[in-house]
Amino acid sequence: MLKNMQKENIKEIEKIFKALSSETRIKIVKLLGRRNYTISEISKKLKISKVSVIKHVKVLENAGIIKRIKREREIELELIRTNLYKILDIFNFRYKVFAIHGETVLDVLRKVSKDVKIKVYNDSVFVYSIDNEDGNYIYEINGKLPDIPMNKFKLESDTRIIIRKIIPVKFKEIVVKLK
């Protein structure tokens, strides 16, 4: 699988892993996941020197995890989430298959996966497990989300299908206390 990845992608992901190998840098990333901060604010929050924060920020910037944004008289740091998500790309599997005109996305999925479990609701199929990995799955056709189920989307031309497992990654957790 890694043979299929371009060398620059591997180097990019390797940089991200190295940048996240420090507890302090992980704390900085967690802070920036909430909102933008200045170097001074991070220094105060983490109780470390500005010099130390600057060194860690440079590593995170070089890895493409954060960027500087000029706001009026201050420079804020901002998390680049999309570059963090690239880490997951190394776990993707890529296949090339031949299909017959009119086959469905579900037919093609079954060509590359030994075990596809489905639930049927009103004649529409929903995949809930692929190769014994339970979860919620959606699909894209050439970068777009179709509005019909996998068993009804018929292939009319050469196509790139991406099957995505919706993983429970928290983006924001909100605890609400009523008065």
Backbone torsions as a table, in degrees:
resi	resn	phi	psi	omega
1	MET	NA	-44.5	-178.5
2	LEU	-65.5	-22.8	177.2
3	LYS	-61.8	-30.8	-178.3
4	ASN	-75.4	-20.6	-178.9
5	MET	-78.1	143.4	176.9
6	GLN	-71.8	144.7	-177.0
7	LYS	-57.9	-37.2	-179.3
8	GLU	-66.8	-32.0	176.2
9	ASN	-65.8	-41.7	179.1
10	ILE	-63.7	-43.4	179.2
11	LYS	-62.7	-41.0	179.5
12	GLU	-62.2	-46.2	-179.7
13	ILE	-68.2	-38.0	177.2
14	GLU	-60.3	-41.0	177.4
15	LYS	-60.2	-42.0	-179.4
16	ILE	-64.3	-46.2	178.6
17	PHE	-59.8	-43.8	179.2
18	LYS	-63.0	-41.7	180.0
19	ALA	-63.8	-32.0	-179.2
20	LEU	-90.3	10.2	-179.5
21	SER	-84.0	2.9	179.6
22	SER	-111.9	132.9	178.8
23	GLU	-60.1	-40.7	-179.9
24	THR	-63.5	-43.1	180.0
25	ARG	-66.7	-35.4	176.0
26	ILE	-64.1	-40.4	177.7
27	LYS	-63.4	-40.0	177.9
28	ILE	-62.9	-44.6	179.4
29	VAL	-62.4	-42.1	178.2
30	LYS	-61.0	-43.4	177.3
31	LEU	-59.2	-47.8	-177.5
32	LEU	-69.1	-17.0	174.8
33	GLY	-69.1	-22.1	179.3
34	ARG	-87.2	-44.1	-178.7
35	ARG	-168.9	173.1	176.2
36	ASN	-75.6	145.8	177.7
37	TYR	-133.6	156.3	169.9
38	THR	-89.5	166.4	177.7
39	ILE	-60.9	-40.5	178.9
40	SER	-61.4	-42.9	179.9
41	GLU	-64.5	-40.7	178.6
42	ILE	-64.8	-42.7	178.8
43	SER	-56.3	-45.5	179.9
44	LYS	-67.7	-45.6	-177.5
45	LYS	-61.0	-44.3	-175.8
46	LEU	-91.0	-5.7	-179.9
47	LYS	57.7	47.0	175.0
48	ILE	-131.3	163.2	-176.8
49	SER	-68.4	155.9	176.5
50	LYS	-62.5	-37.0	178.9
51	VAL	-59.6	-43.4	179.2
52	SER	-65.4	-42.7	178.8
53	VAL	-60.9	-44.8	-179.3
54	ILE	-59.3	-42.2	179.1
55	LYS	-62.4	-44.6	179.9
56	HIS	-67.4	-39.0	179.3
57	VAL	-62.0	-40.3	178.9
58	LYS	-60.9	-41.9	178.6
59	VAL	-63.4	-44.8	-179.8
60	LEU	-66.2	-36.9	176.7
61	GLU	-66.4	-44.6	180.0
62	ASN	-61.9	-28.9	178.1
63	ALA	-84.1	-6.1	179.7
64	GLY	77.5	21.5	-178.2
65	ILE	-88.6	-32.0	178.7
66	ILE	-133.6	163.6	175.2
67	LYS	-142.1	160.2	178.0
68	ARG	-94.7	140.5	178.1
69	ILE	-129.8	127.8	179.4
70	LYS	-84.0	122.0	178.3
71	ARG	-122.9	110.2	-178.8
72	GLU	48.7	-107.6	-175.9
73	ARG	-102.1	-1.3	-176.6
74	GLU	-119.7	161.0	174.2
75	ILE	-111.5	123.6	177.7
76	GLU	-103.5	156.2	175.5
77	LEU	-104.7	139.0	-178.3
78	GLU	-128.9	137.6	177.6
79	LEU	-75.9	135.7	175.0
80	ILE	-103.0	89.2	-174.0
81	ARG	-59.7	-40.1	-175.7
82	THR	-59.1	-33.2	178.3
83	ASN	-72.5	-30.7	174.8
84	LEU	-67.3	-37.1	-179.0
85	TYR	-65.8	-22.7	179.8
86	LYS	-60.4	-24.4	179.1
87	ILE	-55.5	-37.9	-177.5
88	LEU	-68.9	-20.9	-179.2
89	ASP	-59.2	-28.6	-178.4
90	ILE	-68.2	-13.7	-179.1
91	PHE	-97.5	3.3	179.0
92	ASN	-79.1	149.4	175.3
93	PHE	-111.7	135.5	179.7
94	ARG	-117.4	137.5	-178.8
95	TYR	-132.5	153.4	168.3
96	LYS	-121.4	125.8	-179.8
97	VAL	-133.8	160.3	173.8
98	PHE	-103.8	136.5	179.5
99	ALA	-130.5	160.1	178.4
100	ILE	-95.4	140.8	177.5
101	HIS	-48.7	127.4	178.6
102	GLY	97.5	-11.1	175.2
103	GLU	-66.0	157.0	-178.1
104	THR	-96.5	167.2	175.9
105	VAL	-59.3	-39.3	178.5
106	LEU	-62.1	-39.5	176.9
107	ASP	-59.8	-44.9	-178.8
108	VAL	-67.2	-41.9	178.3
109	LEU	-58.3	-40.0	-179.9
110	ARG	-68.8	-20.5	176.4
111	LYS	-72.4	-26.8	-175.6
112	VAL	-109.8	-6.2	-179.3
113	SER	-127.1	131.0	-177.2
114	LYS	-70.7	-30.2	-173.9
115	ASP	-136.7	108.3	177.2
116	VAL	-117.7	117.2	179.3
117	LYS	-103.5	136.2	-175.7
118	ILE	-128.2	159.0	169.0
119	LYS	-121.3	141.1	-179.4
120	VAL	-110.8	126.4	175.5
121	TYR	-128.9	119.5	178.1
122	ASN	49.1	48.1	177.9
123	ASP	70.0	7.7	175.9
124	SER	-109.1	139.3	-177.4
125	VAL	-99.7	135.1	174.7
126	PHE	-123.1	127.0	-179.7
127	VAL	-83.0	128.1	178.0
128	TYR	-119.0	-4.7	177.3
129	SER	-157.5	133.4	174.7
130	ILE	-127.6	123.2	-178.6
131	ASP	49.5	48.7	177.8
132	ASN	64.0	20.9	175.6
133	GLU	-110.9	99.3	-178.0
134	ASP	-70.2	150.1	177.6
135	GLY	163.3	-173.3	176.1
136	ASN	-103.4	130.3	-175.8
137	TYR	-121.5	139.9	172.3
138	ILE	-127.0	171.7	178.8
139	TYR	-138.8	156.2	175.6
140	GLU	-123.1	147.3	173.6
141	ILE	-118.9	115.3	-179.4
142	ASN	48.9	44.4	175.6
143	GLY	82.6	4.8	-179.3
144	LYS	-122.6	145.6	177.6
145	LEU	-87.0	111.8	177.4
146	PRO	-70.4	158.7	179.4
147	ASP	-103.4	19.6	176.4
148	ILE	-126.4	153.5	-177.9
149	PRO	-66.8	161.0	-177.4
150	MET	-56.6	-35.4	-176.6
151	ASN	-76.4	-7.2	-178.6
152	LYS	-114.1	-10.8	179.4
153	PHE	-83.7	110.7	-178.2
154	LYS	-96.8	133.9	-178.0
155	LEU	-78.1	127.7	-178.0
156	GLU	-111.8	-15.4	-178.3
157	SER	-157.0	177.2	175.8
158	ASP	-56.7	135.2	-169.2
159	THR	-143.5	148.6	170.5
160	ARG	-106.9	117.3	179.2
161	ILE	-107.1	131.6	173.8
162	ILE	-119.3	123.0	175.6
163	ILE	-98.2	124.6	-178.6
164	ARG	-115.4	131.1	171.8
165	LYS	-91.3	127.4	178.0
166	ILE	-81.1	110.4	-177.2
167	ILE	-100.1	145.1	-176.2
168	PRO	-79.5	73.4	175.3
169	VAL	-96.8	124.8	-179.9
170	LYS	-74.0	131.8	172.4
171	PHE	-98.7	-47.9	175.4
172	LYS	-142.4	139.0	172.9
173	GLU	-117.1	127.2	-177.1
174	ILE	-120.6	120.1	175.3
175	VAL	-101.0	121.0	-176.8
176	VAL	-107.1	128.3	175.2
177	LYS	-112.4	123.2	178.9
178	LEU	-84.1	145.1	179.1
179	LYS	-82.3	NA	NA
